[in-house]
Amino acid sequence: MPVLHDKTVVLGLSGGIACYKAAELVRALVKQGVTVRVVLTRGAAQFITSLTLQTLSGHPVAIDTFDLTQESEIGHIRLADSADVLVIAPATANVIAKLAHGIADDLLTTVALATRAPIVVAPAMNVNMYRNPVVQANLAKLRQLGMHLVDPEAGWLACGYEGEGRLASEASLLEGIKTALTPQVMAGERVLVTAGPTREAIDPVRFISNRSSGKMGFAVAAAARRHGASVVLVTGPTALEAPLGVERIAVTTASEMRDAVLAREPWASVVVMTAAVADYRAAHPARHKIKKGNGSLSLALEQTEDILSEVGARRRADRLLVGFAAETEHGIEHARRKLREKRLDLIVLNDVSQTDAGFDVDTNRVWLISAEGEAEGWPLLDKEVVAERLMERVASLRSSASGPAEPKAGARARRERVAEP
Ligand code: PMT
């Protein structure tokens, strides 16, 4: 189940052309199992019909505080209380000014004042309005008040101008909403993550690699960022986009990954190695394409660097080191050995012989093995949720290492009974 499943988002639209994009946002949220209650300002209702949003959300759309029918059916206080998060997208300069000054002259701004839920504000407007010092001062005030801003993108604007002001992409809005709902238990941490496969050349057109898509590692990087950490992601070749706010370092070979990891490892307070690093490479890659001969072909292979072992050998008391283990048999036994030999604090085992876990799927079924060798199985989960839970565990290990064993807020330990691999 996705991270946002079962949450209630109250989505407020204010009057701008970007309202049409909010329809897609409603669809994406509903697809993730979110209850969406839409509130329109009178301006927004000029740009998009409540029928569209009602059809997509499956709930009546609220417009006016003083509509007695709506007030008795929904009620602005009940609406404010029902929200896990209030999202205002698009937010016009006008609504931003009202939020900054506590003005509540319509339903949306009244809900914003009444709610105790986190508030996400996604500005969208003409570039000159966006750059206006008054608007910028109001946005700074919203930040200061603890609201979460999802900055607009630069590009062609519907008003004919070019520059910042375009409503953030759906992916950025979803990430902003998830971040607003996530306790910042990794604030101040510096997390180095590896992801994806490596490619080892056989000749200029062929290589040795594996089925890693990068999904697990990218999910870990996104979860670390969402929990408040600074994140560097060293990744082998994948088709995935870097998570928002994460520094991406692209590499191809195990040797390049090693150099990138060792360069950043002194900076990191937490290292999570999810990459499926090739264990072997061609000892003598051919300079020209190998021609097909008549018989079989033998390739001499040599071992690549074991990056995680090198990082483990540089162990520091103030750093947490997490490895992943991809196994097809005797998983717990092999993972425990890797944990010991690579000097890890935690290893995440996945049985990659299963079709719904491990390589190139959206879900994973993992066992967490602690430094003491204790194994804890988790059920089949979305990789995004595995990453969330892993971050909560990392945060609690970090806090117990740096102080009394008091878990940080939001860090939940869950234990499920899962058959051993
Ligand atoms: O990318 P996805 O499609 O989402 O798939 C996710 C995954 C299956 C790749 C991931 O969940 C996973 O299991 N990653 C570890 C894969 C692996 O190489 O496991 P291993 O048991 O061979 O290695 C153990 C650990 O040593 C890993 O943390 C690995 O990054 C590290 N290692 C391995 C070899 C090597 N030469 N250098 C390393 O640092």
Residues whose N, C-alpha, C, O or C-beta is under 5 A from the ligand:
A	BS01	PMT	G196 R211 S212 S213 G214 K215 M216 G217 M273 T274 A275 A276 V277 A278 D279 T304 E305 D306 I307 L308 G323 F324 A325 A326 N350 G358 F359 D360 V361
